[in-house]
Amino acid sequence: MRICRWLAKPAGVLALVLSAAAQPETVIRVNVNLVHALATVKNQDGQLVGDLTKDDFEVYDNGVKQEIAVFEHHSELPLSVALQIDTSGSTAKELKYETDAASRFARTLLGEGNPEDTLSLYTFNWRVTQELRFTRNLKALDARLKSLQGDAGTALYDALVFGARDLEDRDGRKAIIVVTDGGNTVSKYTIDDALQAAHLADTVIYSVVVVPITNEAGRNIGGEHALQILAERTGGKIFFPAPGPELDKVFADIIRELRTQYMIGFYPKNVPLSKERFHRLVIRTRRPDLQVSARNGYYGAVRSGGEGGSPEDRISVTPDRMPPPDNPPPAKKKRY
């Protein structure tokens, strides 16, 4: 086996290419030390706060305070949204409300902001289908939304894992918006797998739980709690709209949050390496009256021998996933 290495600049990219005569070439992507997170801030009344500066924030990596190296106010980086709609049998009655609201959401999202913003549509019942690759084609999106029908079981965690993996190699900001009734019945993956995939992709999860039943005895409380964990630990939020007009308000709230995000980045310093890849991340403001929503950690370097290590040990390696080709014909679907 031969190894070819490209050394990175401080904010560059480092890659290892391994190949063998009898095996296909494998590419390993190495994440450099820059860690970034998206954050939203609200006051005690729940109103978004969008006028803070870098000096208003504090960042802690495994309890060690860090210096903020990258800060963007009202980030205008391109946004990639994975919109995931539950089409299992239990959602059949609410599906038209959901797809109509999703269509209006897409028109507003892509009609504002960065002209490079894109949206990908996924559906999930007993399997996960990527109905449309990341696009700005509203006509194709509307056509797919109108054709959806409810059927069979619910692979909720599978949908989140596959959506996160598709987002992982995309530039800019990323978000998953999952519209569901909270149930999960046939997933191969677990909530832990979904959370790890979201952290690896640096994506925020917004959980939209459409609740036709207000009585707790008829609801999937366990599934709702899982979606709340996924939202909170990635810096997102969970919503509980009733079918109908409330969905439009939820989508509008999500757009406002996406348009009022802070991009915060730092180069980890003085953080002891350990056998745990997951780093606990805390982002807060110096003002106790403000609440920050941001992911609670990231997957970084790990050293088999314990703490310490050389500079190379401070670089984490994850297998590269080959994304499907951009802009496939609308008739083609990717099924998992």
DRENSE-961115 format. One record per residue (C-alpha): x, z, y. Coordinates in pm, whole numbers. Each point is the difference from the previous one (the first is absolute). Example, Ala and Ser with C-alpha at 12.3 -4.5 7.8 and 13.67 -1.06 7.14 Angstrom:
@px = 1230	pz = 780	py = -450
@px = 137	pz = -66	py = 344
This chain:
@px = 0	pz = 0	py = 0
@px = 129	pz = -78	py = 345
@px = -104	pz = 172	py = 319
@px = 0	pz = -165	py = 341
@px = -40	pz = 230	py = 298
@px = -86	pz = -68	py = 362
@px = 100	pz = 293	py = 218
@px = -256	pz = 100	py = 260
@px = 31	pz = 62	py = 366
@px = -155	pz = 335	py = 108
@px = -346	pz = -153	py = 36
@px = 54	pz = -290	py = -236
@px = -90	pz = -72	py = -359
@px = 205	pz = 73	py = -307
@px = -61	pz = -184	py = -325
@px = 146	pz = -8	py = -347
@px = -32	pz = -310	py = -216
@px = 54	pz = 48	py = -371
@px = 10	pz = -291	py = -240
@px = 96	pz = -65	py = -360
@px = 38	pz = -329	py = -187
@px = -267	pz = 82	py = -256
@px = -244	pz = 161	py = 242
@px = -194	pz = -119	py = 306
@px = 140	pz = 112	py = 333
@px = -126	pz = 336	py = 122
@px = -7	pz = 97	py = 365
@px = 14	pz = 361	py = 112
@px = -91	pz = 87	py = 355
@px = 170	pz = 297	py = 157
@px = -169	pz = 185	py = 283
@px = 234	pz = 96	py = 282
@px = -13	pz = 343	py = 157
@px = -250	pz = -75	py = 278
@px = -326	pz = 179	py = -75
@px = -309	pz = -83	py = 201
@px = -355	pz = 128	py = 12
@px = -318	pz = -84	py = 184
@px = -172	pz = 289	py = 175
@px = -329	pz = 53	py = 180
@px = -64	pz = 300	py = 223
@px = -331	pz = 165	py = 88
@px = -96	pz = 290	py = 223
@px = -224	pz = 290	py = -96
@px = -310	pz = -209	py = 75
@px = 111	pz = -268	py = -245
@px = 84	pz = -251	py = 273
@px = 300	pz = -227	py = -41
@px = 301	pz = 79	py = 219
@px = 205	pz = -308	py = 84
@px = 221	pz = 101	py = 293
@px = 272	pz = 210	py = -168
@px = 373	pz = -69	py = 22
@px = 282	pz = 36	py = -250
@px = 87	pz = 341	py = 140
@px = -347	pz = 128	py = -92
@px = 68	pz = -40	py = -374
@px = 201	pz = 193	py = -256
@px = 97	pz = -135	py = -344
@px = 113	pz = 205	py = -301
@px = 142	pz = -144	py = -323
@px = -6	pz = 259	py = -281
@px = -11	pz = 265	py = 270
@px = 298	pz = -138	py = 196
@px = -74	pz = -111	py = 356
@px = 84	pz = -364	py = 68
@px = 78	pz = -205	py = 308
@px = -253	pz = -273	py = 74
@px = 184	pz = -333	py = 18
@px = -296	pz = -239	py = 18
@px = -314	pz = 62	py = 203
@px = -279	pz = -241	py = 88
@px = -301	pz = 91	py = 206
@px = -320	pz = -187	py = -94
@px = 197	pz = -202	py = -251
@px = -75	pz = -372	py = 10
@px = 191	pz = -83	py = -316
@px = -188	pz = -243	py = -226
@px = -260	pz = 173	py = -212
@px = -75	pz = -82	py = -365
@px = -328	pz = 145	py = -128
@px = -104	pz = 12	py = -365
@px = -379	pz = 27	py = 5
@px = -125	pz = 120	py = -339
@px = -368	pz = -1	py = -89
@px = -148	pz = 177	py = -300
@px = -218	pz = -248	py = -192
@px = -79	pz = 225	py = -296
@px = -356	pz = 32	py = -124
@px = -57	pz = 327	py = 187
@px = 50	pz = -171	py = 337
@px = -227	pz = -301	py = -57
@px = -279	pz = 124	py = 229
@px = 233	pz = 68	py = 292
@px = 218	pz = -308	py = -42
@px = -176	pz = -217	py = 260
@px = 34	pz = 271	py = 268
@px = 368	pz = 37	py = -86
@px = 84	pz = -372	py = 4
@px = -189	pz = -63	py = 325
@px = 184	pz = 287	py = 170
@px = 331	pz = -117	py = -150
@px = -55	pz = -347	py = 146
@px = -60	pz = 141	py = 348
@px = 304	pz = 224	py = -37
@px = 222	pz = -296	py = -91
@px = -120	pz = -201	py = 300
@px = 78	pz = 284	py = 237
@px = 334	pz = 82	py = -162
@px = 131	pz = -356	py = -3
@px = -152	pz = -83	py = 339
@px = 208	pz = 267	py = 173
@px = 355	pz = 130	py = -17
@px = 296	pz = -194	py = -131
@px = -72	pz = -367	py = -86
@px = 204	pz = 55	py = -319
@px = -237	pz = 269	py = -131
@px = -138	pz = -93	py = -343
@px = -249	pz = 129	py = -253
@px = -14	pz = -26	py = -378
@px = -322	pz = 53	py = -196
@px = -13	pz = 180	py = -333
@px = -293	pz = 90	py = -222
@px = 3	pz = 243	py = -287
@px = -236	pz = 85	py = -283
@px = 140	pz = 14	py = -354
@px = 286	pz = -213	py = 129
@px = 166	pz = -67	py = 335
@px = -21	pz = -342	py = 164
@px = 184	pz = -115	py = 310
@px = -266	pz = -228	py = 139
@px = 211	pz = -119	py = 295
@px = 370	pz = 27	py = 71
@px = 97	pz = 130	py = 348
@px = -168	pz = -240	py = 242
@px = -175	pz = -44	py = 334
@px = -254	pz = -245	py = -146
@px = -331	pz = 167	py = 86
@px = -207	pz = -281	py = -148
@px = 161	pz = 41	py = -340
@px = -36	pz = 377	py = 25
@px = -372	pz = -20	py = 80
@px = -57	pz = -236	py = -291
@px = 166	pz = 242	py = -242
@px = -184	pz = 302	py = 135
@px = -338	pz = -170	py = -37
@px = 72	pz = -85	py = -364
@px = 75	pz = 355	py = -118
@px = -219	pz = 169	py = -262
@px = 10	pz = 346	py = -154
@px = 88	pz = 37	py = -367
@px = 152	pz = 237	py = -258
@px = 256	pz = 282	py = 44
@px = 232	pz = 111	py = 280
@px = 379	pz = -47	py = 1
@px = 53	pz = 178	py = 332
@px = 359	pz = 121	py = -46
@px = 106	pz = -334	py = -147
@px = -129	pz = -172	py = 314
@px = 200	pz = 234	py = 223
@px = 319	pz = -50	py = -202
@px = -25	pz = -380	py = -3
@px = -95	pz = -14	py = 367
@px = 297	pz = 218	py = 94
@px = 238	pz = -212	py = -206
@px = -121	pz = -315	py = 173
@px = 58	pz = 168	py = 337
@px = 345	pz = 129	py = -84
@px = 195	pz = -310	py = 100
@px = -195	pz = -76	py = 314
@px = 146	pz = 61	py = 343
@px = -152	pz = 215	py = 270
@px = -277	pz = 255	py = -37
@px = -215	pz = 27	py = -312
@px = -334	pz = 154	py = -88
@px = -231	pz = 17	py = -299
@px = -370	pz = 39	py = 71
@px = -195	pz = 78	py = -316
@px = -381	pz = -6	py = 4
@px = -148	pz = 178	py = -301
@px = -244	pz = 264	py = -119
@px = 290	pz = 216	py = -117
@px = -18	pz = -55	py = -374
@px = 285	pz = -98	py = -232
@px = -71	pz = -76	py = -366
@px = 239	pz = -255	py = -153
@px = 331	pz = 12	py = 190
@px = 326	pz = -28	py = -188
@px = 179	pz = 171	py = 290
@px = -52	pz = 352	py = 138
@px = -41	pz = 144	py = 348
@px = 369	pz = 95	py = -7
@px = 91	pz = -362	py = -76
@px = -217	pz = -118	py = 289
@px = 156	pz = 248	py = 241
@px = 353	pz = -91	py = -104
@px = -74	pz = -372	py = 37
@px = -139	pz = 60	py = 348
@px = 309	pz = 198	py = 104
@px = 234	pz = -267	py = -137
@px = -190	pz = -264	py = 197
@px = -8	pz = 213	py = 319
@px = -373	pz = -57	py = 19
@px = -283	pz = 210	py = 142
@px = -319	pz = 43	py = -204
@px = -343	pz = 20	py = 160
@px = -266	pz = 110	py = -249
@px = -356	pz = -106	py = 82
@px = -234	pz = 180	py = -240
@px = -349	pz = -145	py = 25
@px = -232	pz = 282	py = -104
@px = -355	pz = -106	py = -83
@px = -59	pz = 347	py = -151
@px = 36	pz = 298	py = 234
@px = -63	pz = 261	py = -271
@px = 333	pz = 117	py = -143
@px = -153	pz = 16	py = -349
@px = -29	pz = -379	py = -4
@px = 337	pz = -83	py = 155
@px = 349	pz = -47	py = -140
@px = 158	pz = 296	py = 179
@px = 322	pz = -24	py = -201
@px = 46	pz = -365	py = 92
@px = -71	pz = 72	py = 366
@px = 260	pz = 278	py = 0
@px = 258	pz = -236	py = -150
@px = -67	pz = -257	py = 271
@px = 35	pz = 270	py = 265
@px = 342	pz = 95	py = -139
@px = 112	pz = -364	py = 0
@px = -111	pz = -47	py = 360
@px = 148	pz = 322	py = 136
@px = 336	pz = -33	py = -174
@px = 56	pz = -354	py = 124
@px = -107	pz = 69	py = 359
@px = -345	pz = -151	py = -30
@px = -349	pz = 144	py = 4
@px = -309	pz = 26	py = -219
@px = -349	pz = -94	py = 119
@px = -344	pz = 67	py = -152
@px = -244	pz = -249	py = 156
@px = -350	pz = -58	py = -124
@px = -83	pz = -360	py = -96
@px = -93	pz = -206	py = 305
@px = 103	pz = 23	py = 366
@px = 232	pz = 298	py = -53
@px = 244	pz = -233	py = -176
@px = 51	pz = -198	py = 320
@px = 91	pz = 319	py = 185
@px = 252	pz = 96	py = -270
@px = 168	pz = -340	py = 14
@px = 13	pz = 24	py = 380
@px = 163	pz = 345	py = -27
@px = 262	pz = -139	py = -240
@px = 84	pz = -283	py = 239
@px = 44	pz = 247	py = 286
@px = 239	pz = 205	py = -212
@px = 198	pz = -308	py = -101
@px = 29	pz = -98	py = 368
@px = 114	pz = 349	py = 104
@px = 280	pz = 59	py = -248
@px = 348	pz = 126	py = 77
@px = 291	pz = -147	py = -195
@px = 261	pz = 270	py = -61
@px = 331	pz = -63	py = -176
@px = 310	pz = 206	py = -76
@px = 325	pz = -10	py = -197
@px = 6	pz = 305	py = -230
@px = 286	pz = 234	py = 87
@px = 115	pz = 324	py = -163
@px = -269	pz = -25	py = -268
@px = 146	pz = 125	py = -332
@px = -52	pz = -245	py = -285
@px = -161	pz = 136	py = -314
@px = -147	pz = -121	py = -326
@px = -334	pz = -52	py = 174
@px = -54	pz = -344	py = 153
@px = -296	pz = 111	py = 207
@px = 82	pz = 136	py = 346
@px = -253	pz = 221	py = 176
@px = -65	pz = -140	py = 346
@px = -158	pz = 192	py = 288
@px = -80	pz = -165	py = 333
@px = -151	pz = 216	py = 271
@px = -24	pz = 28	py = 375
@px = 132	pz = 275	py = 220
@px = -355	pz = 61	py = 116
@px = -194	pz = 233	py = -233
@px = -333	pz = -144	py = 113
@px = 76	pz = -342	py = -151
@px = -32	pz = -106	py = -364
@px = 227	pz = -269	py = -148
@px = -103	pz = -218	py = -294
@px = 300	pz = -155	py = -178
@px = 122	pz = -39	py = -354
@px = 126	pz = 319	py = -158
@px = 315	pz = -144	py = -154
@px = 204	pz = -292	py = -124
@px = 209	pz = -99	py = -300
@px = 367	pz = 11	py = 85
@px = 337	pz = 40	py = -164
@px = 57	pz = 200	py = -314
@px = 323	pz = 118	py = -156
@px = 15	pz = 90	py = -369
@px = 263	pz = 268	py = 58
@px = -201	pz = 204	py = 252
@px = 58	pz = 46	py = 370
@px = 258	pz = -175	py = 211
@px = 152	pz = -334	py = -89
@px = 173	pz = -297	py = 153
@px = -157	pz = -233	py = 261
@px = -96	pz = -239	py = -281
@px = -203	pz = 277	py = -162
@px = -210	pz = 10	py = 316
@px = -146	pz = -344	py = -69
@px = -308	pz = -27	py = -218
@px = -58	pz = -289	py = -238
@px = -337	pz = -136	py = -106
@px = -78	pz = -316	py = -200
@px = -107	pz = -297	py = 210
@px = -350	pz = -128	py = -65
@px = -55	pz = -370	py = 44
@px = -310	pz = -60	py = 217
@px = -238	pz = -286	py = -75
@px = 38	pz = -311	py = 216
@px = -138	pz = 16	py = 352
@px = -334	pz = -162	py = 89
@px = -124	pz = -108	py = -344
@px = -309	pz = -225	py = -13
@px = -316	pz = 208	py = 53
@px = -131	pz = -88	py = -347
@px = 288	pz = 176	py = -175
@px = -15	pz = 370	py = -73
@px = 264	pz = 242	py = -116
@px = -125	pz = 231	py = -272
@px = 180	pz = 302	py = -132
